[in-house]
Amino acid sequence: MFLESKLHFHRNHPEFNGLFEYEEYISLKTINDPNEGYEAIMDLMNLQDQIDSFQKLIFSHFQNGTNNECRISALVPLVQESYGIYKFITSMLRAMHTTTGDDEALEPLRSRYDAQHHRL
């Protein structure tokens, strides 16, 4: 499910590289429409939720008395990707607050951001 979500995300957002670097994204795509930025953040948050679900699935298959190295190795790219998404969302939310100045309109994103932050 996670890999399908990731492929779907990148098909819909080809301007994102695999590391979700904010500076590169801004240089490739100028977003003047706050709705487009809002949608991009929502899609990233959906992908972040998929990463969270997948890591929980991996942890649920850890076994006592075994090495679990293969399972642990599956977590490393998830942590890297999740961190990249988290940094990007943080930068994008700050930019949207600066640009729009509309705290009320951004409240749903902020609430979801806070919830994801606490889960990470």
C-alpha positions in Angstrom: 0.0 0.0 0.0 2.8 2.4 0.9 4.7 1.9 -2.4 1.4 2.4 -4.4 0.8 5.6 -2.5 4.3 6.8 -3.1 4.1 6.1 -6.9 0.7 7.8 -7.0 2.1 10.8 -5.2 5.1 11.2 -7.6 2.9 10.7 -10.6 0.6 13.6 -9.4 3.6 15.7 -8.3 6.5 15.1 -10.6 8.2 18.3 -9.4 9.2 16.5 -6.1 12.5 14.7 -6.1 12.9 11.6 -4.0 14.4 13.5 -1.1 11.6 16.1 -0.8 13.9 19.0 -0.8 12.0 22.3 -0.4 14.6 24.5 -2.1 14.7 22.4 -5.2 10.9 22.2 -5.3 10.6 26.0 -5.1 13.2 26.5 -7.8 11.3 24.1 -10.1 7.8 25.3 -9.3 6.6 28.6 -8.3 3.3 28.4 -6.3 1.3 31.5 -6.4 -2.0 29.8 -5.7 -2.4 29.0 -2.0 -4.8 26.2 -2.9 -2.2 24.4 -4.8 0.2 24.6 -1.9 -2.5 23.5 0.5 -3.2 20.4 -1.7 0.5 19.6 -2.0 0.8 19.7 1.8 -2.3 17.5 2.2 -0.9 15.0 -0.2 2.4 14.9 1.6 0.6 14.4 4.9 -1.3 11.5 3.4 2.0 10.0 2.3 3.4 10.6 5.8 0.4 8.7 7.2 1.2 5.8 4.8 4.8 5.7 6.0 3.6 5.6 9.6 1.2 2.7 8.9 4.0 0.8 7.1 6.5 1.2 9.9 3.9 0.0 12.4 3.4 -3.1 10.2 7.1 -3.7 10.2 7.4 -3.3 13.9 4.5 -5.7 14.5 6.5 -8.5 12.8 9.6 -8.2 15.0 10.2 -11.5 16.8 11.8 -12.0 20.2 15.0 -14.2 20.1 15.7 -13.4 16.5 18.0 -10.8 15.0 15.4 -8.9 13.0 18.1 -7.2 10.9 16.1 -7.5 7.7 13.1 -5.9 9.3 15.3 -3.1 10.8 16.9 -2.4 7.5 13.5 -1.8 6.0 13.0 1.0 8.5 16.0 3.1 7.4 14.6 4.4 4.1 11.3 5.0 5.8 13.0 7.2 8.4 14.9 9.1 5.7 11.8 9.7 3.6 9.6 10.6 6.6 12.2 13.2 7.7 12.4 14.7 4.2 8.6 15.0 4.1 8.5 16.5 7.6 11.1 19.1 6.8 9.3 20.0 3.6 5.9 20.3 5.2 7.5 22.5 7.9 9.0 24.8 5.4 5.9 24.9 3.2 3.6 25.7 6.2 5.9 28.5 7.3 5.9 30.0 3.8 2.2 29.7 3.5 1.7 31.5 6.8 4.0 34.2 5.7 2.4 34.5 2.3 -1.3 34.3 3.2 -1.3 35.5 6.8 -4.6 33.6 7.2 -4.2 31.5 10.3 -7.8 30.4 10.3 -7.6 28.9 6.8 -4.4 27.0 7.7 -5.7 25.7 11.0 -6.7 22.3 9.6 -3.1 21.8 8.2 -1.6 23.0 11.5 -3.7 20.6 13.5 -2.8 17.7 11.3 0.9 18.7 11.3 0.8 18.8 15.1 -0.8 15.3 15.3 1.8 13.9 12.9 4.6 15.6 14.7 3.6 13.9 18.0 3.4 10.5 16.3 6.9 10.9 14.9 
